[in-house]
Amino acid sequence: MQQYLPPRGAGVLCHISSLPNKYGIGSLGKEAYEFVDTLAKYGAKYWQILPLQQTGYGDSPYQSVSCTSGNPYFIDLVDLHKQGLLDKEELKSAERKLKNDIDYGDLYVNRYKLLRRAYARFNVKNPDFVAFIESGEAEEYALFQSLKSRYGGVFNTFPDAYKYHEHLAIYEFRNSVYREEYCFWLFLQYEFNIQWAKLKEYANSKGISIIGDIPLYVAYDSADVWSHPELFKLDEDLNPTQVAGVPPDYFSEDGQLWGNPLYNWDAIRASGYDWWIKRIAYAKRMYDIVRIDHFRGLDRYYSIPAGATTAREGEWMQGPGAELFEAAERALGPLNIIAEDLGVLDEGVVALREACGFPSMKVMLFAFDGEEDNDYLPQNIDKHSVVYTGTHDNDTALGYMLKQTDKQFKALKKSIRAALKYEGAYTPVVDRADAVRALVLCALNARSAIAVIPVQDILCLDNWSRMNTPSVAEGNWRFRLTAQPNRNAMANLKNAIIRAGR
């Protein structure tokens, strides 16, 4: 396979949901364009986001309703108003006090009501919308959501004809009195796709490339599992028999029990990897560079019996390996993919990544354990990688520093200073905020092709702004900016980017 080495540059990690605005959650509207302008002004070449898909229970972008959907919460309401689909009073009703977290409960209760009003005024005979319907792109998503609206609950509680996706029953449902509901969900995807395409085009015109995520797994209660049960490890009643997670590790002594149904790789292989190829094709269209989350699960994956209460039970099973990506490359051409290869690795994962030619990930927060052979130390990082201070699953850099005892922090400062000296960079490292700035410099001056800094670390925010805590079910994915990143912090970033030759 062809090796992928992205152009050298710096980027910022900030999900769409974290952008500021008056409407309770970040959107694809004016503030997103302003964020692009900010990135371009201050020397960034990449904007990394989390999965754009519509979220399900728990509001995690890694537990989506459909892996080829867009999150309706991100639809810009101001744009709907400009189209004449919402009036001033309706737009005003969506305003919320701008604060640094997201109230998903409020959104769930109120946002869809507003979107239904917009749809009620939408011209469903619009030729572009008709073409979108006829493309079939969002058909399974819209059917799934329509059935959820009618019957509620998890899909395996639908009446059997719908649960088992019987084609005649589905056809009759789609063309019955529920046609209007079906078209409502298509309308949401139509609007999302138009808005996202315009934003991405604008970002690209400013020299900003979008890095976006493919979660390895999909949610059980999703259009993906409902419409393709044969591709997952399910029993005759369509209940999972084995589920995903990872064994005990750095993040959790009980491991992480994600609960996603595992793939039936034999069936996927027999189909020529068709479903996965379509998924990668969709991601290539949505993003400039695709990051595959939990890449190691494509070499070997951790299989946990359904019903287990922790991830301590489980065994490693063989994944598809390079065969999947060889098939995708034959179908789609060169693959601009970053491999999220964090966690406990073995020779198989490394061999797979190298065979595919994908850059690896390096994380500065993992670098300074006192071991000279640590893969994340700047002197041990090569250019065929993407380096981060931390990811959405980590403490913020300041949050991490604040957790260190005085003794630990003293040793950490020594290690960071040594790394800066190696890189030929310098900044005073006295207190914990200094250490955050030093970590940013370490990342930017590393040999990695791309250095990505979470917006929380640019702004030196502590753990109140953390995006996700693995194995903790509540309180995640809520962080929001209350304004565009401030000039001083971005000017410091720009100066560091220039000095690092990015």
VOSEDREN-602975 format. One record per residue (C-alpha): residue number from 1; chain; x, y negated, z negated. Coordinates in steps of 0.25 Angstrom, whole numbers. Last residue first. Layout:
<sites>
   k c     x     y     z
 NUM A     X     Y     Z
...
</sites>
This chain:
<sites>
   k c     x     y     z
 502 A    21   -98   -43
 501 A    35  -102   -45
 500 A    35  -101   -60
 499 A    38  -116   -62
 498 A    26  -119   -53
 497 A    17  -110   -60
 496 A    22  -115   -74
 495 A    19  -129   -69
 494 A     5  -125   -64
 493 A     2  -118   -78
 492 A     6  -131   -86
 491 A    -3  -139   -77
 490 A   -14  -129   -79
 489 A   -13  -130   -94
 488 A   -12  -145   -93
 487 A   -23  -147   -84
 486 A   -34  -139   -91
 485 A   -40  -126   -86
 484 A   -54  -130   -81
 483 A   -64  -132   -92
 482 A   -71  -124  -102
 481 A   -64  -111   -98
 480 A   -72   -98  -101
 479 A   -69   -85  -108
 478 A   -81   -76  -110
 477 A   -76   -63  -103
 476 A   -76   -56  -117
 475 A   -84   -58  -130
 474 A   -88   -44  -132
 473 A   -84   -30  -128
 472 A   -70   -30  -134
 471 A   -62   -18  -127
 470 A   -53   -28  -119
 469 A   -54   -42  -124
 468 A   -58   -51  -112
 467 A   -57   -66  -108
 466 A   -49   -72  -120
 465 A   -52   -86  -121
 464 A   -54   -86  -137
 463 A   -41   -78  -136
 462 A   -32   -91  -135
 461 A   -31  -101  -124
 460 A   -18  -106  -118
 459 A   -24  -113  -106
 458 A   -16  -106   -96
 457 A   -17   -93  -104
 456 A   -33   -94  -104
 455 A   -32   -96   -89
 454 A   -26   -83   -88
 453 A   -12   -84   -81
 452 A   -10   -76   -68
 451 A     4   -74   -63
 450 A     5   -69   -48
 449 A    17   -63   -41
 448 A    23   -58   -54
 447 A    38   -63   -56
 446 A    34   -69   -69
 445 A    35   -84   -71
 444 A    20   -86   -72
 443 A    18   -75   -82
 442 A    30   -80   -91
 441 A    25   -94   -90
 440 A    11   -90   -94
 439 A    17   -82  -106
 438 A    25   -95  -110
 437 A    13  -103  -110
 436 A     6   -93  -119
 435 A    19   -93  -128
 434 A    18  -108  -129
 433 A     4  -107  -134
 432 A     9   -97  -145
 431 A    20  -106  -150
 430 A    34  -108  -147
 429 A    37  -103  -133
 428 A    43  -115  -126
 427 A    42  -113  -110
 426 A    53  -108  -101
 425 A    53  -100   -88
 424 A    65   -93   -82
 423 A    58   -80   -82
 422 A    67   -73   -91
 421 A    67   -85  -101
 420 A    52   -85  -100
 419 A    52   -70  -104
 418 A    62   -72  -115
 417 A    53   -83  -121
 416 A    41   -74  -120
 415 A    48   -63  -128
 414 A    53   -73  -139
 413 A    39   -78  -140
 412 A    33   -65  -142
 411 A    43   -61  -153
 410 A    39   -74  -161
 409 A    24   -71  -157
 408 A    25   -57  -164
 407 A    31   -63  -176
 406 A    21   -74  -177
 405 A     9   -64  -175
 404 A     4   -63  -161
 403 A   -11   -65  -159
 402 A   -10   -80  -155
 401 A    -1   -76  -144
 400 A   -11   -66  -138
 399 A   -22   -77  -139
 398 A   -13   -87  -132
 397 A   -10   -77  -120
 396 A   -25   -74  -119
 395 A   -28   -60  -125
 394 A   -29   -50  -114
 393 A   -40   -44  -105
 392 A   -41   -56   -96
 391 A   -27   -55   -93
 390 A   -14   -60   -99
 389 A    -2   -69   -95
 388 A    -3   -63   -82
 387 A     7   -57   -71
 386 A     3   -52   -57
 385 A    13   -42   -52
 384 A    22   -38   -40
 383 A    32   -49   -44
 382 A    39   -41   -55
 381 A    37   -41   -70
 380 A    48   -36   -79
 379 A    55   -49   -82
 378 A    41   -56   -85
 377 A    38   -45   -96
 376 A    25   -38   -92
 375 A    32   -24   -89
 374 A    38   -24  -104
 373 A    52   -18  -102
 372 A    58   -28  -112
 371 A    48   -24  -123
 370 A    45   -35  -133
 369 A    30   -34  -131
 368 A    30   -47  -123
 367 A    24   -43  -109
 366 A     9   -40  -112
 365 A     4   -54  -113
 364 A    12   -57  -100
 363 A     3   -48   -92
 362 A     8   -41   -79
 361 A    -1   -36   -68
 360 A     3   -27   -56
 359 A     4   -31   -42
 358 A    -2   -21   -32
 357 A     6   -13   -22
 356 A    -3    -1   -22
 355 A     8     9   -24
 354 A    14     0   -35
 353 A     0    -1   -42
 352 A    -2    14   -42
 351 A    13    17   -46
 350 A    11     8   -58
 349 A    -2    14   -62
 348 A     3    28   -61
 347 A    16    25   -69
 346 A     8    22   -81
 345 A     1     9   -86
 344 A    -5     6  -100
 343 A   -12    -8   -98
 342 A   -11   -17   -86
 341 A   -11   -13   -71
 340 A   -20   -24   -66
 339 A   -16   -21   -51
 338 A   -17   -34   -43
 337 A   -23   -31   -29
 336 A   -22   -39   -15
 335 A   -25   -26    -7
 334 A   -20   -26     7
 333 A   -30   -20    17
 332 A   -45   -17    14
 331 A   -48    -3    18
 330 A   -33     3    19
 329 A   -30    -5     6
 328 A   -42     0    -1
 327 A   -39    15     2
 326 A   -24    13    -2
 325 A   -30     6   -15
 324 A   -38    18   -19
 323 A   -27    28   -15
 322 A   -17    21   -24
 321 A   -23    27   -37
 320 A   -37    33   -37
 319 A   -37    35   -52
 318 A   -32    47   -60
 317 A   -38    49   -74
 316 A   -33    45   -88
 315 A   -41    50  -100
 314 A   -51    45  -110
 313 A   -54    44  -125
 312 A   -48    32  -132
 311 A   -56    23  -123
 310 A   -67    22  -134
 309 A   -81    26  -136
 308 A   -82    37  -126
 307 A   -95    38  -119
 306 A   -90    40  -105
 305 A   -77    48  -106
 304 A   -65    38  -104
 303 A   -56    39   -91
 302 A   -44    31   -90
 301 A   -39    28   -76
 300 A   -27    32   -68
 299 A   -22    25   -56
 298 A   -34    16   -53
 297 A   -36    14   -68
 296 A   -22     7   -68
 295 A   -28    -5   -60
 294 A   -36    -9   -73
 293 A   -41   -22   -66
 292 A   -38   -23   -51
 291 A   -34   -37   -48
 290 A   -38   -42   -34
 289 A   -32   -53   -26
 288 A   -39   -63   -17
 287 A   -52   -60   -23
 286 A   -67   -58   -19
 285 A   -64   -51    -5
 284 A   -53   -42   -11
 283 A   -62   -38   -22
 282 A   -73   -34   -13
 281 A   -63   -26    -5
 280 A   -58   -19   -18
 279 A   -72   -15   -21
 278 A   -75   -10    -7
 277 A   -62    -2    -8
 276 A   -67     3   -21
 275 A   -80     8   -16
 274 A   -74    14    -4
 273 A   -63    22   -11
 272 A   -63    32     1
 271 A   -76    38    -4
 270 A   -69    50    -9
 269 A   -59    42   -17
 268 A   -71    35   -24
 267 A   -77    49   -27
 266 A   -64    54   -33
 265 A   -62    41   -40
 264 A   -75    43   -48
 263 A   -73    29   -55
 262 A   -74    28   -70
 261 A   -87    21   -77
 260 A   -83     9   -84
 259 A   -83    11   -99
 258 A   -72     1  -103
 257 A   -67     8  -115
 256 A   -54     1  -118
 255 A   -43     8  -126
 254 A   -46    11  -141
 253 A   -33     4  -145
 252 A   -37    -8  -136
 251 A   -30   -18  -128
 250 A   -16   -13  -128
 249 A   -20     1  -125
 248 A   -30    12  -129
 247 A   -36    19  -116
 246 A   -42    12  -105
 245 A   -56    12  -100
 244 A   -66    18   -90
 243 A   -77    28   -91
 242 A   -80    42   -89
 241 A   -94    49   -87
 240 A  -101    37   -83
 239 A  -117    38   -83
 238 A  -123    40   -69
 237 A  -133    50   -73
 236 A  -125    61   -65
 235 A  -112    57   -72
 234 A  -103    45   -68
 233 A   -89    44   -65
 232 A   -90    33   -54
 231 A   -89    33   -39
 230 A  -102    41   -38
 229 A  -110    30   -45
 228 A  -108    20   -34
 227 A  -120    11   -34
 226 A  -122    11   -49
 225 A  -108    11   -52
 224 A  -105    -1   -44
 223 A  -118    -8   -47
 222 A  -113    -8   -61
 221 A  -117    -2   -75
 220 A  -104     6   -76
 219 A   -95    -6   -74
 218 A   -84    -6   -64
 217 A   -70    -2   -65
 216 A   -56    -7   -60
 215 A   -61   -21   -62
 214 A   -57   -28   -49
 213 A   -52   -42   -52
 212 A   -49   -55   -45
 211 A   -37   -63   -41
 210 A   -41   -76   -33
 209 A   -31   -83   -25
 208 A   -29   -98   -26
 207 A   -23  -106   -15
 206 A   -34  -117   -15
 205 A   -41  -111    -3
 204 A   -41   -98   -10
 203 A   -48  -104   -22
 202 A   -59  -110   -13
 201 A   -61   -97    -5
 200 A   -62   -90   -19
 199 A   -73  -100   -23
 198 A   -81   -99   -10
 197 A   -81   -84   -10
 196 A   -85   -84   -25
 195 A   -97   -93   -23
 194 A  -102   -85   -11
 193 A  -100   -72   -18
 192 A  -107   -76   -30
 191 A  -119   -82   -22
 190 A  -121   -69   -14
 189 A  -119   -61   -27
 188 A  -129   -68   -34
 187 A  -139   -67   -22
 186 A  -137   -52   -21
 185 A  -142   -51   -36
 184 A  -154   -59   -32
 183 A  -156   -51   -20
 182 A  -158   -39   -28
 181 A  -168   -45   -37
 180 A  -176   -50   -25
 179 A  -176   -36   -19
 178 A  -181   -31   -32
 177 A  -196   -31   -27
 176 A  -191   -20   -18
 175 A  -180   -20    -7
 174 A  -169   -17   -17
 173 A  -177    -7   -25
 172 A  -181     1   -12
 171 A  -167     2    -7
 170 A  -162     6   -21
 169 A  -173    17   -22
 168 A  -169    22    -8
 167 A  -154    22   -11
 166 A  -154    30   -24
 165 A  -144    22   -33
 164 A  -144    33   -44
 163 A  -149    23   -55
 162 A  -159    17   -45
 161 A  -166    30   -42
 160 A  -164    34   -56
 159 A  -171    22   -63
 158 A  -160    13   -68
 157 A  -154    17   -82
 156 A  -140    21   -75
 155 A  -139     7   -70
 154 A  -138     1   -84
 153 A  -149    -7   -90
 152 A  -159   -15   -83
 151 A  -170   -10   -73
 150 A  -174   -21   -64
 149 A  -162   -31   -66
 148 A  -152   -19   -66
 147 A  -158   -14   -53
 146 A  -156   -28   -47
 145 A  -142   -28   -52
 144 A  -139   -15   -46
 143 A  -145   -18   -33
 142 A  -138   -32   -32
 141 A  -125   -25   -35
 140 A  -127   -14   -25
 139 A  -130   -24   -14
 138 A  -119   -34   -17
 137 A  -111   -32    -4
 136 A  -123   -27     4
 135 A  -119   -36    16
 134 A  -134   -38    19
 133 A  -136   -45     6
 132 A  -125   -55     9
 131 A  -130   -57    23
 130 A  -144   -60    17
 129 A  -136   -70     8
 128 A  -129   -77    20
 127 A  -142   -77    28
 126 A  -149   -85    17
 125 A  -162   -77    16
 124 A  -161   -76     1
 123 A  -163   -91     0
 122 A  -159   -93   -15
 121 A  -170  -100   -24
 120 A  -173   -88   -32
 119 A  -158   -85   -32
 118 A  -155   -97   -40
 117 A  -166   -94   -50
 116 A  -160   -80   -51
 115 A  -146   -86   -54
 114 A  -152   -94   -65
 113 A  -159   -82   -72
 112 A  -146   -75   -70
 111 A  -138   -85   -78
 110 A  -147   -86   -90
 109 A  -147   -73   -98
 108 A  -134   -67   -93
 107 A  -127   -80   -94
 106 A  -131   -83  -108
 105 A  -126   -69  -112
 104 A  -113   -71  -105
 103 A  -110   -83  -114
 102 A   -96   -87  -108
 101 A   -85   -93  -116
 100 A   -77  -106  -117
  99 A   -88  -116  -117
  98 A   -96  -125  -107
  97 A  -110  -127  -113
  96 A  -119  -120  -103
  95 A  -126  -125   -90
  94 A  -135  -115   -84
  93 A  -148  -123   -86
  92 A  -141  -134   -79
  91 A  -141  -126   -66
  90 A  -156  -123   -68
  89 A  -159  -137   -70
  88 A  -151  -142   -58
  87 A  -158  -132   -49
  86 A  -152  -119   -45
  85 A  -152  -112   -31
  84 A  -151  -126   -23
  83 A  -137  -121   -17
  82 A  -131  -132   -26
  81 A  -137  -126   -38
  80 A  -132  -112   -34
  79 A  -118  -118   -33
  78 A  -119  -124   -47
  77 A  -123  -111   -52
  76 A  -109  -105   -48
  75 A  -111   -90   -48
  74 A  -101   -84   -58
  73 A  -112   -78   -67
  72 A  -116   -70   -55
  71 A  -103   -62   -56
  70 A   -99   -57   -42
  69 A  -102   -42   -38
  68 A   -93   -32   -32
  67 A   -89   -24   -44
  66 A  -104   -24   -48
  65 A  -110   -26   -62
  64 A   -96   -28   -68
  63 A   -88   -24   -80
  62 A   -75   -30   -78
  61 A   -80   -44   -77
  60 A   -85   -41   -91
  59 A   -98   -48   -95
  58 A  -101   -37  -106
  57 A  -112   -30   -98
  56 A  -111   -33   -83
  55 A  -102   -43   -75
  54 A  -104   -48   -61
  53 A   -91   -46   -54
  52 A   -80   -57   -53
  51 A   -69   -49   -59
  50 A   -59   -57   -67
  49 A   -52   -69   -60
  48 A   -38   -73   -56
  47 A   -35   -86   -49
  46 A   -22   -86   -41
  45 A   -13   -97   -35
  44 A   -11  -106   -47
  43 A    -4  -119   -45
  42 A   -11  -129   -54
  41 A   -20  -136   -44
  40 A   -24  -122   -38
  39 A   -28  -116   -51
  38 A   -36  -129   -55
  37 A   -43  -130   -41
  36 A   -47  -115   -43
  35 A   -53  -118   -56
  34 A   -60  -130   -50
  33 A   -66  -121   -40
  32 A   -71  -112   -52
  31 A   -76  -123   -59
  30 A   -85  -128   -47
  29 A   -92  -114   -46
  28 A   -89   -99   -46
  27 A   -93   -98   -60
  26 A   -88   -99   -75
  25 A   -98   -95   -85
  24 A  -108  -103   -94
  23 A  -113  -113   -83
  22 A  -106  -126   -86
  21 A   -92  -122   -80
  20 A   -79  -117   -84
  19 A   -72  -105   -78
  18 A   -71   -92   -87
  17 A   -81   -84   -79
  16 A   -73   -85   -66
  15 A   -61   -78   -73
  14 A   -48   -85   -75
  13 A   -34   -80   -73
  12 A   -25   -90   -67
  11 A   -15   -88   -56
  10 A     0   -90   -52
   9 A     7   -87   -40
   8 A    16   -77   -32
   7 A     9   -72   -19
   6 A     2   -58   -21
   5 A    10   -45   -20
   4 A     2   -34   -14
   3 A    10   -21   -10
   2 A     4   -14     2
   1 A     0     0     0
</sites>
